[in-house]
């Protein structure tokens, strides 16, 4: 029996300006966690360089992590949660905030 469910996807064709805004990416991960009913253990951690941004939110029930490369318009999303957590809802929230379509 699995103790966690995990979904990892890559979004392509995302507008670069959306991927460079670390504060908006942080809002997206918090919104995703809320949509899945996961409680954050603290604020999101963000790290940025001129072309890449990473945001991680640790939750009691799992995590929501984004790695974005603005120059390529790509964003890797990794979500983990306990069985029964609606991971798709979190992915949908992030995709909507980034103006992207889920693969």
LUMVEX-650675 format. One record per residue (C-alpha): residue in one letter; x, y, z. Coordinates in Angstrom, 3 decimals, padded with zeros to 6 digits, always signed. Example, Ala and Ser with C-alpha at 12.3 -4.5 7.8 and 13.67 -1.06 7.14 Angstrom:
rec code A; px +012.300; py -004.500; pz +007.800
rec code S; px +013.670; py -001.060; pz +007.140
This chain:
rec code X; px +000.000; py +000.000; pz +000.000
rec code X; px +001.360; py +003.413; pz -000.985
rec code X; px +001.737; py +005.970; pz +001.772
rec code X; px +001.883; py +008.926; pz -000.654
rec code X; px +000.536; py +009.733; pz -004.096
rec code X; px +002.856; py +011.763; pz -006.337
rec code X; px +002.228; py +013.647; pz -009.577
rec code X; px +004.987; py +015.297; pz -011.590
rec code X; px +004.201; py +017.165; pz -014.801
rec code X; px +005.925; py +019.654; pz -017.066
rec code X; px +004.038; py +022.623; pz -018.497
rec code X; px +005.304; py +024.119; pz -021.752
rec code X; px +004.603; py +027.378; pz -023.545
rec code X; px +004.109; py +029.398; pz -020.357
rec code X; px +004.594; py +033.167; pz -020.705
rec code X; px +008.100; py +033.987; pz -019.398
rec code X; px +006.936; py +036.958; pz -017.294
rec code X; px +004.681; py +034.614; pz -015.294
rec code X; px +007.612; py +032.307; pz -014.527
rec code X; px +009.926; py +035.096; pz -013.360
rec code X; px +007.554; py +036.399; pz -010.675
rec code X; px +008.518; py +034.413; pz -007.574
rec code X; px +005.797; py +036.004; pz -005.439
rec code X; px +003.067; py +034.989; pz -007.888
rec code X; px +004.488; py +031.466; pz -008.118
rec code X; px +004.384; py +031.341; pz -004.308
rec code X; px +000.721; py +032.389; pz -004.404
rec code X; px +000.095; py +029.585; pz -006.916
rec code X; px +001.598; py +026.877; pz -004.688
rec code X; px -000.317; py +028.117; pz -001.645
rec code X; px -003.526; py +028.117; pz -003.694
rec code X; px -002.791; py +024.611; pz -004.950
rec code X; px -002.246; py +023.313; pz -001.423
rec code X; px -005.477; py +024.935; pz -000.267
rec code X; px -007.420; py +023.423; pz -003.172
rec code X; px -006.187; py +019.981; pz -002.136
rec code X; px -006.954; py +020.530; pz +001.553
rec code X; px -003.287; py +020.407; pz +002.573
rec code X; px -002.019; py +022.526; pz +005.483
rec code X; px +001.258; py +024.390; pz +005.023
rec code X; px +004.024; py +023.917; pz +007.591
rec code X; px +005.223; py +027.478; pz +006.937
rec code X; px +005.557; py +030.012; pz +004.133
rec code X; px +006.762; py +028.972; pz +000.672
rec code X; px +010.517; py +028.993; pz +000.100
rec code X; px +011.552; py +030.764; pz -003.106
rec code X; px +014.883; py +030.894; pz -004.936
rec code X; px +015.480; py +032.883; pz -008.107
rec code X; px +018.173; py +033.565; pz -010.662
rec code X; px +017.856; py +035.772; pz -013.746
rec code X; px +016.119; py +033.033; pz -015.765
rec code X; px +014.985; py +030.381; pz -013.266
rec code X; px +012.699; py +030.342; pz -010.253
rec code X; px +011.983; py +027.573; pz -007.750
rec code X; px +009.239; py +027.570; pz -005.131
rec code X; px +008.595; py +024.903; pz -002.509
rec code X; px +005.777; py +024.599; pz -000.010
rec code X; px +006.097; py +021.897; pz +002.629
rec code X; px +002.804; py +020.667; pz +004.040
rec code X; px +001.819; py +018.259; pz +006.790
rec code X; px +000.374; py +015.948; pz +004.172
rec code X; px +003.056; py +016.321; pz +001.462
rec code X; px +004.500; py +019.118; pz -000.686
rec code X; px +004.042; py +021.366; pz -003.725
rec code X; px +007.218; py +022.250; pz -005.663
rec code X; px +007.716; py +024.295; pz -008.854
rec code X; px +010.866; py +024.691; pz -010.948
rec code X; px +010.448; py +027.274; pz -013.710
rec code X; px +012.770; py +028.218; pz -016.575
rec code X; px +011.373; py +031.455; pz -017.966
rec code X; px +013.668; py +031.616; pz -021.002
rec code X; px +012.226; py +028.282; pz -022.195
rec code X; px +008.643; py +028.817; pz -020.991
rec code X; px +008.677; py +025.571; pz -019.004
rec code X; px +007.607; py +024.732; pz -015.478
rec code X; px +008.072; py +021.434; pz -013.649
rec code X; px +005.426; py +020.780; pz -010.999
rec code X; px +005.838; py +018.094; pz -008.347
rec code X; px +002.999; py +017.446; pz -005.897
rec code X; px +002.937; py +014.747; pz -003.217
rec code X; px +000.086; py +014.028; pz -000.834
rec code X; px -001.424; py +011.331; pz +001.287
rec code X; px -003.755; py +008.852; pz -000.463
rec code X; px -007.101; py +010.447; pz -001.158
rec code X; px -005.621; py +013.923; pz -001.674
rec code X; px -006.981; py +015.359; pz -004.904
rec code X; px -003.637; py +016.121; pz -006.558
rec code X; px -005.353; py +017.029; pz -009.844
rec code X; px -007.039; py +019.987; pz -008.141
rec code X; px -003.648; py +021.382; pz -007.171
rec code X; px -002.295; py +020.919; pz -010.688
rec code X; px -005.352; py +022.668; pz -012.119
rec code X; px -004.902; py +025.677; pz -009.820
rec code X; px -001.262; py +026.095; pz -010.820
rec code X; px -001.950; py +025.662; pz -014.542
rec code X; px -004.791; py +028.195; pz -014.391
rec code X; px -002.624; py +030.778; pz -012.588
rec code X; px +000.127; py +030.288; pz -015.178
rec code X; px -002.311; py +030.520; pz -018.077
rec code X; px -001.333; py +027.012; pz -019.194
rec code X; px -003.154; py +023.838; pz -020.152
rec code X; px -002.438; py +020.568; pz -018.386
rec code X; px -000.876; py +017.893; pz -020.594
